[in-house]
Amino acid sequence: MSSSTYSADLNPDPALRRVVLLSGAGFCAIGVSLILAMPLHPAVLIAGSGGWLALCARELIMTVRGYALCCRLRMLVGGELLLLDPLGNWQRARLLPGSVLLRRIGWIRLETGIGHRGAELVRGSCRESDDWRRLQVIWRHIGATP
């Protein structure tokens, strides 16, 4: 394969997306319970809980919208990131700091061309997937930083 066309395609895993959303909802509930356990005036507890719920709801909505915008990820050899939208068009995206790729799992933080920020939890195995192996090579090549 020519190095100019070297890329790694990743399909988002619906199960991993559900894990992210459910863990976010769970941490939201934990946060509310911690706020309500504080020895403060009830009005402060209600305001704090409401504010926390609003922030959590905003984050979960943004995550769901981000998932709707991304049907597939493609990492090119230079570290460029492309997203396949639901209409079948490839859109440029930017890899953000905080992205991590380990041997079998990764957390890819990205920003679309129109400013939407999101993240994808991805997994794979070098033995089973050529794309995962290519992603590992590209990740090492770019120095794991955008």
Steps between C-alpha positions, in 0.01 A plus 500: 500500500634844407577721799306787341179296515572337834200544728305324771120478492311445823132427540355630826373221722137555613565301820792726595288806426234367738768441766611863471144633520400272790816582695432870446144460630629297794757762596229764472288309751801454730569873482142587597512260794830651618361852474187402694715340773674829575406677824369816330176695489230318299476786249872471428468123462212538255684767300820295495318184395312686228818657369680166500209332319496779239875464436474122476201517266688746277803268481290192427306683228824622341636144512190358331518772231866421444419132459234590244758693295751215481437170321868420445845639584800505270848588625742593223876450513578858606255492789216662309159378608193460278142425607240334283169677560156337462470641146813313389731804486846504653553803725832621636545488875779594735655262752491660845741467791388239749463230238650169610567180312601186686554147375132402474300814579514869426329827581503730196409862576415706193356826376302522177547772244190679630626502858317203653719318748462135575676179586487140390591201710651249256639153536678248287770241474810507282465128436142528377491838324734653244339839565574478873862408421524796260350730764768386748773576243355842412460583869867424563600692188322820605643471850156449658443875502308713253 
